[in-house]
Amino acid sequence: MSETLHKRKPPYVMLVILFIGAFVSFLNNSLLNVALPSIMKDLNIQD
């Protein structure tokens, strides 16, 4: 039988990925809040 060996990645790698995801989500939300009034004006949408 062949045995597969898995190398464990350090736990901080997953934390870095989670922090990057949270930052991108926050950045996306902030940019959308800034751009939304301009988008609504261009599309002639009233709020």
N, CA, C, O and CB atoms as a CASP TS submission, in Angstrom:
PFRMAT TS
TARGET T0000
AUTHOR 0000-0000-0000
METHOD Language model
MODEL 1
PARENT N/A
ATOM      1  N   MET     1       0.832  -1.184   0.000  1.00  0.00           N
ATOM      2  CA  MET     1       0.000   0.000   0.000  1.00  0.00           C
ATOM      3  C   MET     1       0.875   1.245   0.000  1.00  0.00           C
ATOM      4  O   MET     1       1.931   1.289   0.631  1.00  0.00           O
ATOM      5  CB  MET     1      -0.946  -0.001   1.207  1.00  0.00           C
ATOM      6  N   SER     2       0.416   2.229  -0.708  1.00  0.00           N
ATOM      7  CA  SER     2       1.167   3.480  -0.711  1.00  0.00           C
ATOM      8  C   SER     2       0.594   4.411   0.351  1.00  0.00           C
ATOM      9  O   SER     2      -0.616   4.489   0.565  1.00  0.00           O
ATOM     10  CB  SER     2       1.128   4.151  -2.112  1.00  0.00           C
ATOM     11  N   GLU     3       1.479   5.084   0.979  1.00  0.00           N
ATOM     12  CA  GLU     3       1.084   6.007   2.040  1.00  0.00           C
ATOM     13  C   GLU     3       1.284   7.431   1.542  1.00  0.00           C
ATOM     14  O   GLU     3       2.328   7.760   0.978  1.00  0.00           O
ATOM     15  CB  GLU     3       1.900   5.751   3.346  1.00  0.00           C
ATOM     16  N   THR     4       0.297   8.256   1.750  1.00  0.00           N
ATOM     17  CA  THR     4       0.455   9.660   1.377  1.00  0.00           C
ATOM     18  C   THR     4       0.813  10.458   2.621  1.00  0.00           C
ATOM     19  O   THR     4       0.205  10.315   3.681  1.00  0.00           O
ATOM     20  CB  THR     4      -0.839  10.219   0.712  1.00  0.00           C
ATOM     21  N   LEU     5       1.789  11.276   2.456  1.00  0.00           N
ATOM     22  CA  LEU     5       2.226  12.118   3.566  1.00  0.00           C
ATOM     23  C   LEU     5       1.747  13.543   3.308  1.00  0.00           C
ATOM     24  O   LEU     5       1.998  14.117   2.248  1.00  0.00           O
ATOM     25  CB  LEU     5       3.783  12.070   3.738  1.00  0.00           C
ATOM     26  N   HIS     6       1.068  14.088   4.277  1.00  0.00           N
ATOM     27  CA  HIS     6       0.572  15.453   4.171  1.00  0.00           C
ATOM     28  C   HIS     6       1.390  16.343   5.093  1.00  0.00           C
ATOM     29  O   HIS     6       1.576  16.053   6.275  1.00  0.00           O
ATOM     30  CB  HIS     6      -0.941  15.530   4.521  1.00  0.00           C
ATOM     31  N   LYS     7       1.867  17.422   4.520  1.00  0.00           N
ATOM     32  CA  LYS     7       2.560  18.402   5.350  1.00  0.00           C
ATOM     33  C   LYS     7       1.524  19.350   5.910  1.00  0.00           C
ATOM     34  O   LYS     7       0.673  19.858   5.179  1.00  0.00           O
ATOM     35  CB  LYS     7       3.653  19.173   4.544  1.00  0.00           C
ATOM     36  N   ARG     8       1.596  19.586   7.195  1.00  0.00           N
ATOM     37  CA  ARG     8       0.689  20.553   7.832  1.00  0.00           C
ATOM     38  C   ARG     8       1.218  21.947   7.616  1.00  0.00           C
ATOM     39  O   ARG     8       2.406  22.215   7.792  1.00  0.00           O
ATOM     40  CB  ARG     8       0.528  20.267   9.345  1.00  0.00           C
ATOM     41  N   LYS     9       0.326  22.824   7.233  1.00  0.00           N
ATOM     42  CA  LYS     9       0.712  24.225   7.091  1.00  0.00           C
ATOM     43  C   LYS     9       0.609  24.895   8.461  1.00  0.00           C
ATOM     44  O   LYS     9      -0.228  24.513   9.278  1.00  0.00           O
ATOM     45  CB  LYS     9      -0.188  24.958   6.034  1.00  0.00           C
ATOM     46  N   PRO    10       1.444  25.878   8.708  1.00  0.00           N
ATOM     47  CA  PRO    10       1.370  26.586   9.992  1.00  0.00           C
ATOM     48  C   PRO    10       0.005  27.258  10.158  1.00  0.00           C
ATOM     49  O   PRO    10      -0.588  27.704   9.176  1.00  0.00           O
ATOM     50  CB  PRO    10       2.500  27.639  10.099  1.00  0.00           C
ATOM     51  N   PRO    11      -0.492  27.332  11.387  1.00  0.00           N
ATOM     52  CA  PRO    11      -1.834  27.894  11.606  1.00  0.00           C
ATOM     53  C   PRO    11      -1.940  29.376  11.256  1.00  0.00           C
ATOM     54  O   PRO    11      -3.040  29.861  10.993  1.00  0.00           O
ATOM     55  CB  PRO    11      -2.235  27.701  13.044  1.00  0.00           C
ATOM     56  N   TYR    12      -0.832  30.101  11.246  1.00  0.00           N
ATOM     57  CA  TYR    12      -0.916  31.525  10.939  1.00  0.00           C
ATOM     58  C   TYR    12      -1.258  31.770   9.470  1.00  0.00           C
ATOM     59  O   TYR    12      -1.727  32.855   9.124  1.00  0.00           O
ATOM     60  CB  TYR    12       0.398  32.212  11.287  1.00  0.00           C
ATOM     61  N   VAL    13      -1.036  30.794   8.607  1.00  0.00           N
ATOM     62  CA  VAL    13      -1.381  30.957   7.195  1.00  0.00           C
ATOM     63  C   VAL    13      -2.890  31.146   7.053  1.00  0.00           C
ATOM     64  O   VAL    13      -3.337  32.008   6.296  1.00  0.00           O
ATOM     65  CB  VAL    13      -0.902  29.736   6.364  1.00  0.00           C
ATOM     66  N   MET    14      -3.669  30.356   7.766  1.00  0.00           N
ATOM     67  CA  MET    14      -5.123  30.480   7.704  1.00  0.00           C
ATOM     68  C   MET    14      -5.578  31.817   8.275  1.00  0.00           C
ATOM     69  O   MET    14      -6.511  32.423   7.749  1.00  0.00           O
ATOM     70  CB  MET    14      -5.792  29.327   8.460  1.00  0.00           C
ATOM     71  N   LEU    15      -4.943  32.282   9.331  1.00  0.00           N
ATOM     72  CA  LEU    15      -5.297  33.588   9.902  1.00  0.00           C
ATOM     73  C   LEU    15      -5.016  34.719   8.923  1.00  0.00           C
ATOM     74  O   LEU    15      -5.812  35.650   8.803  1.00  0.00           O
ATOM     75  CB  LEU    15      -4.527  33.826  11.203  1.00  0.00           C
ATOM     76  N   VAL    16      -3.902  34.644   8.230  1.00  0.00           N
ATOM     77  CA  VAL    16      -3.566  35.671   7.241  1.00  0.00           C
ATOM     78  C   VAL    16      -4.612  35.687   6.131  1.00  0.00           C
ATOM     79  O   VAL    16      -5.043  36.757   5.703  1.00  0.00           O
ATOM     80  CB  VAL    16      -2.155  35.425   6.651  1.00  0.00           C
ATOM     81  N   ILE    17      -5.022  34.516   5.665  1.00  0.00           N
ATOM     82  CA  ILE    17      -6.041  34.430   4.619  1.00  0.00           C
ATOM     83  C   ILE    17      -7.359  35.010   5.109  1.00  0.00           C
ATOM     84  O   ILE    17      -8.024  35.733   4.366  1.00  0.00           O
ATOM     85  CB  ILE    17      -6.237  32.974   4.171  1.00  0.00           C
ATOM     86  N   LEU    18      -7.749  34.710   6.339  1.00  0.00           N
ATOM     87  CA  LEU    18      -8.991  35.247   6.888  1.00  0.00           C
ATOM     88  C   LEU    18      -8.931  36.765   7.038  1.00  0.00           C
ATOM     89  O   LEU    18      -9.906  37.454   6.739  1.00  0.00           O
ATOM     90  CB  LEU    18      -9.291  34.603   8.235  1.00  0.00           C
ATOM     91  N   PHE    19      -7.800  37.291   7.497  1.00  0.00           N
ATOM     92  CA  PHE    19      -7.662  38.739   7.642  1.00  0.00           C
ATOM     93  C   PHE    19      -7.701  39.442   6.286  1.00  0.00           C
ATOM     94  O   PHE    19      -8.291  40.515   6.163  1.00  0.00           O
ATOM     95  CB  PHE    19      -6.358  39.076   8.368  1.00  0.00           C
ATOM     96  N   ILE    20      -7.087  38.853   5.283  1.00  0.00           N
ATOM     97  CA  ILE    20      -7.131  39.440   3.941  1.00  0.00           C
ATOM     98  C   ILE    20      -8.564  39.454   3.423  1.00  0.00           C
ATOM     99  O   ILE    20      -9.001  40.442   2.833  1.00  0.00           O
ATOM    100  CB  ILE    20      -6.215  38.660   2.969  1.00  0.00           C
ATOM    101  N   GLY    21      -9.298  38.364   3.639  1.00  0.00           N
ATOM    102  CA  GLY    21     -10.697  38.307   3.219  1.00  0.00           C
ATOM    103  C   GLY    21     -11.549  39.344   3.923  1.00  0.00           C
ATOM    104  O   GLY    21     -12.393  39.982   3.292  1.00  0.00           O
ATOM    105  N   ALA    22     -11.345  39.524   5.218  1.00  0.00           N
ATOM    106  CA  ALA    22     -12.105  40.524   5.971  1.00  0.00           C
ATOM    107  C   ALA    22     -11.765  41.934   5.487  1.00  0.00           C
ATOM    108  O   ALA    22     -12.652  42.781   5.376  1.00  0.00           O
ATOM    109  CB  ALA    22     -11.820  40.395   7.482  1.00  0.00           C
ATOM    110  N   PHE    23     -10.500  42.188   5.201  1.00  0.00           N
ATOM    111  CA  PHE    23     -10.090  43.504   4.716  1.00  0.00           C
ATOM    112  C   PHE    23     -10.696  43.805   3.349  1.00  0.00           C
ATOM    113  O   PHE    23     -11.169  44.916   3.112  1.00  0.00           O
ATOM    114  CB  PHE    23      -8.565  43.591   4.642  1.00  0.00           C
ATOM    115  N   VAL    24     -10.686  42.824   2.453  1.00  0.00           N
ATOM    116  CA  VAL    24     -11.261  43.021   1.118  1.00  0.00           C
ATOM    117  C   VAL    24     -12.760  43.275   1.224  1.00  0.00           C
ATOM    118  O   VAL    24     -13.301  44.112   0.501  1.00  0.00           O
ATOM    119  CB  VAL    24     -10.987  41.794   0.216  1.00  0.00           C
ATOM    120  N   SER    25     -13.429  42.562   2.115  1.00  0.00           N
ATOM    121  CA  SER    25     -14.863  42.770   2.311  1.00  0.00           C
ATOM    122  C   SER    25     -15.139  44.181   2.829  1.00  0.00           C
ATOM    123  O   SER    25     -16.050  44.850   2.343  1.00  0.00           O
ATOM    124  CB  SER    25     -15.430  41.723   3.288  1.00  0.00           C
ATOM    125  N   PHE    26     -14.371  44.629   3.796  1.00  0.00           N
ATOM    126  CA  PHE    26     -14.524  45.985   4.342  1.00  0.00           C
ATOM    127  C   PHE    26     -14.241  47.038   3.274  1.00  0.00           C
ATOM    128  O   PHE    26     -14.969  48.024   3.160  1.00  0.00           O
ATOM    129  CB  PHE    26     -13.585  46.191   5.547  1.00  0.00           C
ATOM    130  N   LEU    27     -13.186  46.829   2.498  1.00  0.00           N
ATOM    131  CA  LEU    27     -12.819  47.776   1.452  1.00  0.00           C
ATOM    132  C   LEU    27     -13.910  47.851   0.385  1.00  0.00           C
ATOM    133  O   LEU    27     -14.252  48.939  -0.076  1.00  0.00           O
ATOM    134  CB  LEU    27     -11.477  47.380   0.817  1.00  0.00           C
ATOM    135  N   ASN    28     -14.451  46.710  -0.005  1.00  0.00           N
ATOM    136  CA  ASN    28     -15.521  46.673  -0.996  1.00  0.00           C
ATOM    137  C   ASN    28     -16.740  47.446  -0.497  1.00  0.00           C
ATOM    138  O   ASN    28     -17.337  48.220  -1.245  1.00  0.00           O
ATOM    139  CB  ASN    28     -15.905  45.219  -1.320  1.00  0.00           C
ATOM    140  N   ASN    29     -17.104  47.238   0.754  1.00  0.00           N
ATOM    141  CA  ASN    29     -18.256  47.930   1.325  1.00  0.00           C
ATOM    142  C   ASN    29     -18.020  49.440   1.370  1.00  0.00           C
ATOM    143  O   ASN    29     -18.918  50.215   1.041  1.00  0.00           O
ATOM    144  CB  ASN    29     -18.554  47.398   2.736  1.00  0.00           C
ATOM    145  N   SER    30     -16.850  49.854   1.762  1.00  0.00           N
ATOM    146  CA  SER    30     -16.532  51.282   1.843  1.00  0.00           C
ATOM    147  C   SER    30     -16.545  51.936   0.464  1.00  0.00           C
ATOM    148  O   SER    30     -17.097  53.023   0.293  1.00  0.00           O
ATOM    149  CB  SER    30     -15.165  51.485   2.503  1.00  0.00           C
ATOM    150  N   LEU    31     -15.943  51.279  -0.507  1.00  0.00           N
ATOM    151  CA  LEU    31     -15.906  51.849  -1.852  1.00  0.00           C
ATOM    152  C   LEU    31     -17.301  51.933  -2.459  1.00  0.00           C
ATOM    153  O   LEU    31     -17.613  52.895  -3.161  1.00  0.00           O
ATOM    154  CB  LEU    31     -14.996  51.020  -2.752  1.00  0.00           C
ATOM    155  N   LEU    32     -18.131  50.947  -2.198  1.00  0.00           N
ATOM    156  CA  LEU    32     -19.494  50.970  -2.722  1.00  0.00           C
ATOM    157  C   LEU    32     -20.293  52.102  -2.095  1.00  0.00           C
ATOM    158  O   LEU    32     -21.075  52.757  -2.783  1.00  0.00           O
ATOM    159  CB  LEU    32     -20.189  49.629  -2.471  1.00  0.00           C
ATOM    160  N   ASN    33     -20.110  52.343  -0.805  1.00  0.00           N
ATOM    161  CA  ASN    33     -20.822  53.442  -0.148  1.00  0.00           C
ATOM    162  C   ASN    33     -20.414  54.797  -0.705  1.00  0.00           C
ATOM    163  O   ASN    33     -21.229  55.719  -0.747  1.00  0.00           O
ATOM    164  CB  ASN    33     -20.570  53.408   1.350  1.00  0.00           C
ATOM    165  N   VAL    34     -19.179  54.927  -1.129  1.00  0.00           N
ATOM    166  CA  VAL    34     -18.716  56.186  -1.708  1.00  0.00           C
ATOM    167  C   VAL    34     -19.220  56.331  -3.146  1.00  0.00           C
ATOM    168  O   VAL    34     -19.611  57.424  -3.556  1.00  0.00           O
ATOM    169  CB  VAL    34     -17.176  56.264  -1.669  1.00  0.00           C
ATOM    170  N   ALA    35     -19.214  55.245  -3.907  1.00  0.00           N
ATOM    171  CA  ALA    35     -19.555  55.313  -5.325  1.00  0.00           C
ATOM    172  C   ALA    35     -21.050  55.252  -5.602  1.00  0.00           C
ATOM    173  O   ALA    35     -21.490  55.681  -6.668  1.00  0.00           O
ATOM    174  CB  ALA    35     -18.880  54.204  -6.051  1.00  0.00           C
ATOM    175  N   LEU    36     -21.835  54.736  -4.677  1.00  0.00           N
ATOM    176  CA  LEU    36     -23.256  54.518  -4.939  1.00  0.00           C
ATOM    177  C   LEU    36     -24.020  55.792  -5.308  1.00  0.00           C
ATOM    178  O   LEU    36     -24.816  55.740  -6.246  1.00  0.00           O
ATOM    179  CB  LEU    36     -23.892  53.896  -3.735  1.00  0.00           C
ATOM    180  N   PRO    37     -23.833  56.922  -4.639  1.00  0.00           N
ATOM    181  CA  PRO    37     -24.562  58.129  -5.057  1.00  0.00           C
ATOM    182  C   PRO    37     -24.261  58.534  -6.505  1.00  0.00           C
ATOM    183  O   PRO    37     -25.160  58.956  -7.232  1.00  0.00           O
ATOM    184  CB  PRO    37     -24.218  59.283  -4.127  1.00  0.00           C
ATOM    185  N   SER    38     -23.022  58.409  -6.913  1.00  0.00           N
ATOM    186  CA  SER    38     -22.658  58.749  -8.288  1.00  0.00           C
ATOM    187  C   SER    38     -23.284  57.776  -9.284  1.00  0.00           C
ATOM    188  O   SER    38     -23.747  58.188 -10.347  1.00  0.00           O
ATOM    189  CB  SER    38     -21.134  58.756  -8.449  1.00  0.00           C
ATOM    190  N   ILE    39     -23.301  56.510  -8.950  1.00  0.00           N
ATOM    191  CA  ILE    39     -23.920  55.504  -9.814  1.00  0.00           C
ATOM    192  C   ILE    39     -25.412  55.769  -9.936  1.00  0.00           C
ATOM    193  O   ILE    39     -25.972  55.688 -11.029  1.00  0.00           O
ATOM    194  CB  ILE    39     -23.670  54.082  -9.268  1.00  0.00           C
ATOM    195  N   MET    40     -26.057  56.086  -8.820  1.00  0.00           N
ATOM    196  CA  MET    40     -27.493  56.367  -8.844  1.00  0.00           C
ATOM    197  C   MET    40     -27.786  57.606  -9.695  1.00  0.00           C
ATOM    198  O   MET    40     -28.782  57.638 -10.418  1.00  0.00           O
ATOM    199  CB  MET    40     -28.028  56.565  -7.408  1.00  0.00           C
ATOM    200  N   LYS    41     -26.936  58.611  -9.614  1.00  0.00           N
ATOM    201  CA  LYS    41     -27.127  59.826 -10.412  1.00  0.00           C
ATOM    202  C   LYS    41     -26.984  59.518 -11.901  1.00  0.00           C
ATOM    203  O   LYS    41     -27.773  59.997 -12.715  1.00  0.00           O
ATOM    204  CB  LYS    41     -26.116  60.914  -9.994  1.00  0.00           C
ATOM    205  N   ASP    42     -25.971  58.714 -12.260  1.00  0.00           N
ATOM    206  CA  ASP    42     -25.758  58.361 -13.665  1.00  0.00           C
ATOM    207  C   ASP    42     -26.919  57.554 -14.236  1.00  0.00           C
ATOM    208  O   ASP    42     -27.239  57.683 -15.418  1.00  0.00           O
ATOM    209  CB  ASP    42     -24.465  57.576 -13.815  1.00  0.00           C
ATOM    210  N   LEU    43     -27.548  56.730 -13.415  1.00  0.00           N
ATOM    211  CA  LEU    43     -28.651  55.886 -13.879  1.00  0.00           C
ATOM    212  C   LEU    43     -30.018  56.540 -13.670  1.00  0.00           C
ATOM    213  O   LEU    43     -31.053  55.921 -13.914  1.00  0.00           O
ATOM    214  CB  LEU    43     -28.613  54.550 -13.163  1.00  0.00           C
ATOM    215  N   ASN    44     -30.012  57.792 -13.218  1.00  0.00           N
ATOM    216  CA  ASN    44     -31.254  58.537 -12.958  1.00  0.00           C
ATOM    217  C   ASN    44     -32.183  57.797 -12.002  1.00  0.00           C
ATOM    218  O   ASN    44     -33.379  57.660 -12.261  1.00  0.00           O
ATOM    219  CB  ASN    44     -31.985  58.808 -14.266  1.00  0.00           C
ATOM    220  N   ILE    45     -31.625  57.329 -10.908  1.00  0.00           N
ATOM    221  CA  ILE    45     -32.397  56.624  -9.883  1.00  0.00           C
ATOM    222  C   ILE    45     -32.589  57.566  -8.701  1.00  0.00           C
ATOM    223  O   ILE    45     -31.624  58.141  -8.197  1.00  0.00           O
ATOM    224  CB  ILE    45     -31.684  55.297  -9.437  1.00  0.00           C
ATOM    225  N   GLN    46     -33.825  57.723  -8.263  1.00  0.00           N
ATOM    226  CA  GLN    46     -34.131  58.564  -7.107  1.00  0.00           C
ATOM    227  C   GLN    46     -34.142  57.711  -5.845  1.00  0.00           C
ATOM    228  O   GLN    46     -34.594  56.566  -5.870  1.00  0.00           O
ATOM    229  CB  GLN    46     -35.494  59.285  -7.292  1.00  0.00           C
ATOM    230  N   ASP    47     -33.652  58.257  -4.755  1.00  0.00           N
ATOM    231  CA  ASP    47     -33.717  57.512  -3.489  1.00  0.00           C
ATOM    232  C   ASP    47     -34.842  57.989  -2.631  1.00  0.00           C
ATOM    233  O   ASP    47     -35.043  57.472  -1.532  1.00  0.00           O
ATOM    234  CB  ASP    47     -32.421  57.628  -2.726  1.00  0.00           C
TER
END
